[in-house]
Structures are given as C-alpha cells and as structure tokens.
Amino acid sequence: MRSPVVIPDIQSLVELLRYRARVQKTDRAYTFLVDGEIEGESLSYEELDRRSRAVAARLQAEGAAGDRALLLYPPGLDFITAFFGCLYAGVVAVPASPPHPARPGRSLPRLEAIVHDAAARFVLTTTPIAVLAPAFAREAPALARGRWLTTDRFDEGPADAWREPQVAPETLAFLQYTSGSTAAPKGVMVSHGNLLHNLTVIHCCAENDADTVAVSWLPVYHDMGLIEGLLAPVFGGYPTHLMAPTAFLQKPLRWLRAISRYRATNSGGPNFAYDLCVRKTTSAERAGLDLGCWRVAYNGAEPIRPDTLERFYEAFRPSGFRWGAFYPVYGLAEATLAVSSGRRVDEPVLHRVDAAALAEDRVDPAGESSAQSVRLVACGRAAGGTRVTIVDPATRRRCAAGRVGEVWVQGPSVAQGYWGQPDSTAATFHAHVADTGGGPFLRTGDLGFLAGGDLVVTGRLKDVVIVRGRKLYPQDLELTAERSHPAVRPGCVAAFPVSGVEAERVILIAEVEPRRLNEPSEVQDVVAAIREAVSDQHELSLDAVALTAPGSVPKTTSGKLQRHACRAAFQAGTLDVLAQWVRPSVETPRGVVTPGEG
C-alpha cells in the first residue's frame, strides 16, 4: 500500500525528487511499456534519484552548471534521468525530438535552430543516437559544436560525488521550445517556481490521492507530456506507466488496455486521440476493457469538439467510461501548462451559440433546434491564483460580458519570457490593459469568452479568416469538410487564408483515403461535396480545394495542425496533391495539376 500523498513545502524540483526518494524510496515511479504492452524497465524513486545524481555529477565535472543541455532521447526512461540530472546539476534542460534515422532531413533544420537559439553547449542522449551524430552534423553543423554525453551507460558510482546546487523558485529549470512551423522557434523560460505552482494547480484540480495511477503516451519533449505525463506523478507521489507515442498511434487500443490493466485514474491527450480510439477499435475489442477506473480523462492542446466527446462516450460507455470523467482543459507552454480545467465533481459544459453573432465577436445563445449555431466546450475555471481576462486585441480594453476577445493570463505559472528575445518577451508577456492599466498579462493569441466563470476558447487570433468583413474560424470549416464525404480523413483538414489581389482567398486542404477514390469521378465528388457543404453551412465559396495523400498535412509531433506550414507548402506547390480544384482567379501553385473547375 502506497503512502498517502503529502505535498511538502519545497522550493524546487530537486527538493521534490529528493523528498520522494526519502519517503517513498522503493515505490515504483515509472514503468515503460515496450510496444505499449509489455512491461519493460521501471524506476523507483530511490533509483531515479541515484541515476539523476550520477548524470548531474558528470555534468558538474564538465563544468556545465548554468549552461543549456539539449536532450535527445527516444521513448523510454533515459530521458527522465537526464532531465532530472540537468536539474540536479543546475543545468537548463532543453528537451527536443530526436531526428528520425530514416528521415533526418525533416527535423534537423528545426533542431539546429533550437541549438543555435539556446546556445546549448551539451547534448545528452543515448548511445544509438550518439552513433548517428556525425551524420546529423553534416546537415546541422550546430549539433557538432556541442559536447555529446551518453547517459544510458553511465556508471552510477559517481552519484556520491554529486553536490547539491543552489536552486531557488526563480531559477530557470528548462526551455520549452514552442511547436510550430517557424524556422526560428522560441524557447519559453520555465522556472522551478513556475513548475511547482502549475503542478499544484494540476494536482488540486484533479484531486489526486493515494489511489491515483497514471498512463501517458504523450511526447515528453512537449509541455503536456513532460509536465502532466512525467512531473505531475512525482509531485503527487503516484505511479505512471509510459509508452511511446508511436505505440499509441499505430494501435490506440494499447492506450485503453493500459488504462484498464493498471486501473489508471489519470490519462488523456489532444482531441484527436479520442477520435482515433473510436475509429480504430472494434466493439469486440471494447468489450474487453474496464474503464470505470478512469476519472481524469483530460482533453486539451487543440480545439475540443463536442462531437468527439459524445462519440467517445457512446463507444466506451459499455466499457465503464463515465461522461463526468472528461476533463476539458486549456493551457499553453507560456503559462507552463495548465491555465484552466474542470474539477472531479464537474461534467463537461457545452455552449450552443449563434454562429452569425460569433462571427461578429458576440456570444448569443442559440436554441437546440437552431441550424445556424456552433457548439463549444468550456475549459473550466482558472485556479490557484491564476487570472484570466478577455481583452479586445486591437484596443487592449477589457471586453464586456458576452463578447469574444483575446485570452490574457496572469499568475505564478506564467513563464519568465522567451530565451534571448526581449522584444518578443515584452510584447507577449508584459501586456497591460489599456483602460485600467492592469498587468502585466500574458497574451495567449487565443480567442475566447468567459461564461459563468468558465473559459470557452473559440479559436486562434492569427488563424481567424476574414472574408468581406465576416470572421470565420478555420476549425469550423475543417469540421464541415470532414463530415462532407467519407473519404476525408478526420483531423487531417486545414483551412487558411491567402492574400489575393482584391481580397483574402480561402483555401482548404484535405487528406483523403486513396482506397476510397477508385474512379476520377469520385475525386470530383469529394471536391464537390466539400465545396457544397462549406457553402451551405458557412455561406462561403472556397477558392481552392486540394485533396492530398495521408500524412501530407503538416502537424506538430503532438498532433496539432500547422496551418501556416500548410499554407506555405500550398503556395510553394510542395504538397503531395492527388487532385486539386482552383477557382480561376486564384494562382495555381507550381507543379500541381488542376483537374478543372468541377
């Protein structure tokens, strides 16, 4: 029987893990599931502490204190010891996705940009990845300038030589590089104090206790996977079972089986993960699950769709899943992670609002029978001293109730800024409300409104499409396209504007299943279905529709659409296009065959 959860008065994550290693030394902290199913290596808190001290002692011997270290690790437990080893050494950790050996060219430019921006002097990794370092360095020379250290074969003996660093709440813990399409990524500076506050908020909102058990497949180099998946369990003193993201993506049933098998209470992911579970499991497979243990099914990091929640609930209700287990959440790396969430006693709150009013930034309730309405999921309330304010992004004045504006955040979880970018830090982290002078606030770039204290997110400020004065949310257009024809792949549609000679043009890219398109006429049917559905439901005539092969719509490694990267690829003519319709007034990208107006 595990000890009851106790949250000590601690000042850093170093103190946190040292505390767990004293009071829960033999309790299992992490277990890695090979292929998402077979139990592999596990770590107790005592073992994790010792391995972390061994890594830290090596870094201290290298004189690394105060430097940045890039962490390049495949899924497994080596990343965890390296991350805590950095904290134990007073080194700023920089988690990043390692290059894929078969496709290094895809990620190396971004990785080199991170190394250059962070001025990372060290690269921590495993032996198999280190062997590939010379090949990586040919395409990303900045990687070659770092001191490469492998931690998978460290001798634990030097752990006794470790010297505890001077770490305070304001000490920088790690740099979280924002996911996106830019070639100049920004490193969010997250301190120990930011982490401890955010972990406290997460812990209290989920009401974690001695019965809490977690399962996570989320990438550990992103904020949700790192903080909710890895650090929250150490904070709460409960065990977690980890699997590689690819294990989940290849077979979503593995995630659900792990929850059922280990009686996990806490697990979640972006909206697409729940959709994938419904589409990729059968009734017979679901019958073998017992999900009655699942009480915190968090959903965040991308727009939360009411239809997704309802489909998942209907599919897995026979397996014991409860509607009240859904935890819609909102957060971002610049606020460490969590900004708002539900509570265990809450059920998801859905708002049906008038679509025409929403296009004018008004929140007008719509009746159940209204055809021109939009349903939105509330993301709960801010907690723990975090404050959310809705502000007009143009005037910087506070929005009146019932109006949509930019979401501004204030509180101890808001990070210190962007590494080495004072201008961007000032613009994003030091905003003040014009009419009251209140601040500083974090400008999130997200649009939303408050309803009964709950935050409701409506879209991204930069992604909003404006056509003849009307505001349209790309996720609404994308959902309509998904539903228009069975050949369109769910979660793989991107809508975005491009500048035209006289006005903005709206482009829609949709991945399709080639096996569903056997005849040329079927391709025309899909394009026609998308155009007609968007026209009927949104009174919008698309200017181009491109049908692409599976996997061609750009996404981050955590599954978020990269609309800006998709637009750049469309304009450059580099998308893997199967067929495309373009209105004659829109310039056709180079190298793309246009089958006609249709």
N, C-alpha and C positions, 0 to 999 in steps of 0.2 A: 504494500500500500504506500503510495507516494505521500510525502509530507504535504500538509495544507499549503496553499500558495501564500507566500509572505512577500510583500513588496518593501524592501529595506530602504532606508534613507541613503541613497547613493548619489554620487556626483558624476559618474562616468560609466561607460560600458565595460571598462576594465574592472572597476569595483563590482559591477553587476555579475560578470562571469566568475570572478574570484569568490564572490558570495555564494553563488550556486555550487561552486566546486567544494566549498566548505560544508554547506548544509545538506546538499543533495549529491554528494560525490559519486556514488555508484548508480544514481538514477540515469536511465538512458535519455540522452538529449536528442540525438538524431539517429535515424536509420535510413540508409539509402536502399531503395528498391530497384534492383537491376532489371532493366526492361520493364520497369513499372510493376513488377510482380514478385520477383524472387528477392528475399532479404539478403542484402549484401553487408557491407561494413556498417558498424554502428559505433557511436561515441557516447560515453558517459560524460558528465560534467567534469569529473576529475581528469579523464583522458583528454578532453578538449582543452582544458586549462593547461595541461602539461605540454601538449603539442603546440599550443599557441605561444607558450613561453619559449619553446625551442626555436620557433620561427623568429620570435622577437629577439632572442639572444643573438641569432645570426645577423639580423638586420642591425642590431646595436653594434655588433663587432665590425660591421661595414660602415659605421658612422652615418646611418640613414635617418636618424631622428630629425624630424622636421621636413624631410623630403616627401615626394609623392612616389607611390609604387603602383604600377599597372598590374592588375590581377587578371590573368588569362587562364581560365580553368574550364575543363569540360564538366558536365554534371557529375556530382559526387561530393564527398565530404572534404576533399583537399581545399576547396575554396573557403570553407568555413574556418579552418585552422589558419589559413593565410590571412583572411580578413581580420580575425581577432589577433593574429600575430602582429599585424600592422598596428592595430590599436594599442597592443601591449608594448610596442616599441616606440610609440609616439610618431609613427609614420602615417601619412594621409593615404588611405586606400583609394584606388581608382578602379572600380570593377568595370569590366568590359567583356564583350562577347569575343571569344577566340575565333580566329579565321577558320573557316571550314577547309580542311585539307584539299578537298576536291574542287572547291570554288573560292580560293582565297581572294581573287580579284574583287569580289562583291563587297567585302567588308574592310579590306586593307586601307583604302583611302580614308574612310571614317576613323579607323583605328589610328592611323598616322596623325590625323588631325587632333585626336584626343591626346596622344603622346606629346605632340608639339604644344598644344594649349596648356596642358598640365605641367609641362617640363618634367615629366616623370623620369627620374634617374634610375629607377629599378623596375624590373619586370619579374613578377613572381608567377610561376607556372608549374606544370608537371613535366616529367622527363620526355614523354612522347611529343608534347608540343614544342619543347625546347629544341628537339632534334630538327624541327622544321624552321627554326629561327633564321638560318641563312637564306632560305628560300623566301621567307616573308620579307626579309630586309632588302632583297633586290627590288621589290615593288614599294616598300615602305621604309626608306632609309632611316627614318627617325627611330624605328624599332631597334636598329643595330647599335644605336648610341647608348641604349640602356644597359645596365648591369643585370644580366639574366641569372636568376636563382631558382632552382627547382626545389620544391618543398615536399614532394611526395616521397622522397628518400632521405629526409633529414634524420639524423641521429637525435633522439630525444634527450640524450645526455646533457647537452648544453643548456637545457631548460633551467638547471640550477644556477647558471651564470646570469640569468635574466635579472635586470634591475628595473624596478617599477618606475615608470616615467611620471613626471608631474603633469597630471591631466585635470583640467577644470571643466565646468559645464560649457564654457565658451570655446574650448579647444576644438579645432577642426578635426572631425572624425574621418570623413570621406568626401569625395567628389562624386555626385550623381550626374553623369552626363545625360542630358535630355535626349530622348529618342526623337528622330525626325529625319527630314531629308536634307538638311543643310550640310554643307561641306565644312562649316565652322561651328561644331557643336559647342554648347555652353555647359560648363561644369558647375552644378549647384553646390554651394559650400554648406554642408550639413555638419553641425557641431554635436558634441555629446549631449549638450543640453537640449538641442532640438530633438534628438532621438529619444531621450528619456521622457520628454513631455509628450511626444507623439505616441510612444509606446504605452504611456499611462492612459492616454485617451482611448487607444485601441483596446487596452485591457479592461478598462471600466465599461466601455460601451458594450463589449461582448460579454461582460460579467463572467470572465474566466474564473475557474475554480479548480479544486483538486481533481475533478473528473475530466478536465479539458484535455483533448488529444487533437493533434492537427495532422493534415495531409496537404502537401503542396507539390505541384508540378511546375510552378511559375519560374521563369528565368531569374536567377539570383543576381544578375547584373542590372536589373530594373528595380525601381523603388518598391513595388508591391511584393515581388518575390523576395527581395532582400529583407525588408522590414517586417511585413506580415508573415512571410514564409519562414524566415530564419531567426530574426531578432525577437519578435514577439514571443515565441516559445521560451527563449532564455529569460526574457523579462518575467513571464508568468510561471516559469519553472515546470512546464509541461512538455511531454514528448511530441516529436513531429516525425513524420515519415515522408521522405522526399523521393521524387522520381524525375527523370529527365523530361523536359518539355516535349521532345520528340516521341517519347513513350506514350504520352497522352495524345498527341496529335495523330499518331498512327493508329491508336486504338483507345478512344475515350473511355471505353468500359473499364480500362485499367484504373483510372482515377476513381470511379464509382465503386469498384470492387475493393480498392484500398480503404475507402471510407467505411464501407460495410465491414470489411475484415477486421480493421483495427478500432472499430467503434469510434471513429473520429467525430468530434463535435464541431470543429472549425476547419473550413476549407472553402475555396472559391476561386474566382478568376474573372476575366473580362466577359462581357455578354456573349461573345461568340462561342465560348466554351460550353455554355449551357445549350445553345443551339446545336452544337456539334454532338453533344450527348444524345439529344433527341433523334437526330438524323442518322447517327452511326450505331445505334443499338436496336436490338430486336425485342419484341415482347418476351420471348423466352429468356433472353439474357437478363432483362429487367426483373424477371420473376425470381432470379437467384440472388437478388440484392435485398439487404435490410438497411434502409436509410433513415430509420427512426431515430438514430443517434445524432443525426446532423442538425445542429441548432443554430449555427452561424454560417450560412451559405452566402458569403459576401460577393457582390457583383459590382465592379467598378472598372476604371481605366478607359472606358469607352462608353458611348451612349447606351443607356439601359432601355431595352424595348419591352413594353408591356406584353406584347405577343410572345416574346421569348419566355418570360416568367410563366405565363399561362400554359404554354406548350410543355415546358419542363415539368410543371406541377402536374398536369394531366397525365403525362407519360410516366412519372415516377411516384405519383400518389399511391398506386398499388404496392410500391416498394417501401412505403412508410414515410416518404418525404412529406413534410408539412409546409403549407403555404407561408406560415409565420416564420419559417427558417430563413427565408430570403432576407438578406441584409443589403439593400441598395446603399452604396457609399459614394462619396465624392472626395477626390483628393488630387494632388499633383506633387511632383518632386520638389518644387519650390516651397512647398509647405511641409517638407519632409515626406509625408504621405497623406494621412487622413486629415480631412477638414470637417466632414460631417458624415453621420451614419445613423442607422436606426438603432433600436435597443432590442433586447431579447423579448420584451413584452409587446413590441410593436409588430404589426403586419404591414406589408408594403402598401403605400398610399399612392393611388393613381389619380391623376387630374385630367379631366377631359375639358379642353379649352377650344374656343372658336379659332379656326385656322386663319381666317381673314384678319381678325383682330391681332393675332400673334404676329402676323406679318408686319403689323404697324406697332409692334412692341407693347401691345395691350394684352392683359390677361383677362379674358371674358369667359366665364364658364359656359359650356355647351351641353345641351341635353343629350341623353343616351341615344336618341334617335337621329341626332344631327349628323348629316353626311359630311358636312364641311367642318370637321373637328379633328383635333390631334390629341392623342393620349400621351401623357408624360408621367414619368415615375419620380416621386420625391426621393431625395437622397438623405433624409433625416436632418437632424439638427447638429450644429456645431457644439462642441463640448470642451470642458477643461480650460476655460479662459480664451478659447478661440472665438473670434468675432467675424461674422460675415455681413457685408454691406453691399447693396446693389446700387451701382453708380452709372450715370449716363456717361459712356466712354468719350463723347465729344465735348460735353460741357464740364465733366467731372463733378457734377452736382448729384446729390443723393436722389435716387428715383423715388417717386411716390409709390404707395402701395398699389399693387395691381399693374405695375409696369415692369417691362423687361429691361435689364441693363447688364453691365459688366459685373462679374462677381469679384469683389475685393475682399481680402482676408487679412486679419490682424491677429497676432498671438505668439506665444512662445515657440510654436512649431515652425514658424516662418524662418526659412534659412537665412544665412548671412549675405547671400548675394551670389553673383556669378564670378567664378575664379578669373582674376585678371581682366575683368571687363567692367570698369567703374561706370561707364556711361549706361550700359545696359542694366547694371545693378540699380542705378539711380532711377531709371525710367520704370523699371518693373517692381522694385522692392520698396521704393521710397515715395509712393504716390500719396497725395493729400486731397481730401475732399474740398472742392472749391468754396462751397457755401458755408462750411463750418470750420475749415482748417484742420479737421481731424486727420490723424495719421501718425506715423507712416503706415500705409497699407501695401499689400502685395496685389498687383494687378494680375489676375489669372489669365486674361484673354478669353475666358469662358463667359457666355451669356446665360442669364437665368433670372429667377424671381423668388421671393420668399412667400410661402403660403402657410399660415399658422405656425410660423417658426421654422418650418422645413425648407430646405433649399431644393429648388427644382431647376435643373440645368436644361437649357433649350438648344445650345449649340456653341460653336466656336466663333469668336468675333471675326477672325480673319477668313473663315470659311463661308460666311454668310454670302449668299448670292443675291445681288440686287439687280432686278430687271424692271426697267421702266418705273422705278420708284418702289417696287414691291420687294420685300425681303423674303427670301426662301431659304430654308435650312437644307443643306445637302443631304443630311441623313434621312429626311422625309422623301426626297426624290429617289434616293437609293433604295429605300424600303419598298416604294411603289414599283420600281423596276424589278426588284427581286420577286415580287408577287405576280408580275405580269405574265411570266412564262416559266414552265418547269425546267427549262434548260439553263436558266440563270442560276449561278451558284450563290447561295445565301452568304452574306457577309463579305462578298467579293465584288462589290459595285462601288464605283467612285464617281461622284458628280462634282463639277467645279466650273468656275467661270474662266473665260479667256477674253482678253481685250480685243474688241472688234473696231472697225473703222468708225462706226457711228454709235455703238453700244456694246455692252458686255454680251458675250455669247455663252451659252450653257452647254457643256459637253458632258456626256455620260459614258463611262467605260464599264463594261460588264463581262466578267469571266463566265464562260459557258462550258457545259459538258459536251465535248465533241461527239460522244456516242449518241447524243440526242439529236444531232444535226446530220442526218444522213443524206439529205437532198438540198440543193441550192434553195428551193422554195421554203424549206424550214428555216434557213438563215433569215430570209426576208420576213418570215412570220415572226421571229423573235424580235427583230428590229421594229417591225410594225406594232407588235404588242407593247413594247417598251414605250414607244412614242405615243401611242394611243392612251396608255394608262397614265403617263405623266401629264398629257394634255387634259384628260378628263378630270383627274383628281387635283391638279395644281394649276390648271389654266395656263400652262406653259408649253411653248413649242420648242423642243430641244433643237440645237443647232448641229449636233453631231452625236452619233451613237456608234461606238466601236465594240465589237464582240471579240474577246481575247481568250487565249488559252489559259487553262488552270495554272495558277501561280504567277501570273504576269502582273496583276495589280499590286503595286508596291505596298508593303506593310512593314511595320517595325517587327522586331523579333518577339514582341509581346502581343502581336496580332492587330495593332492599330493601323487603320488605313493611313496612307501617306498621300493625301490629296495633292499636295504641292509637287511631290515627286512624280505622281501620275500625270499631272498637267505638263510637267517638263518633258516627260517621256512621250506624251502625245504630240507636243509641239515639235519635238526632235524626230518623230517618226520611228522611235525605237521600241514601241510596244509590240508584243507578239500578237499581232492582229490577225484574226481569222476572217473577219468581214467588217466592213465599215460603211455607214451611210453618213454623208455630209451634205448639209444644205449648201447650195451653190455659192452663197455669199460668204461661206467660211473657208478659209485657206486650208487645203488638204496637206497634211504632213508629208514630208518626203518619204518615198519608198512604200507608201501604203496604197493598195488597190482599193478603189471605191466602187462597189458594185452598182451604184446608181442611186437615184433619189428614192426609189421604192414607193 
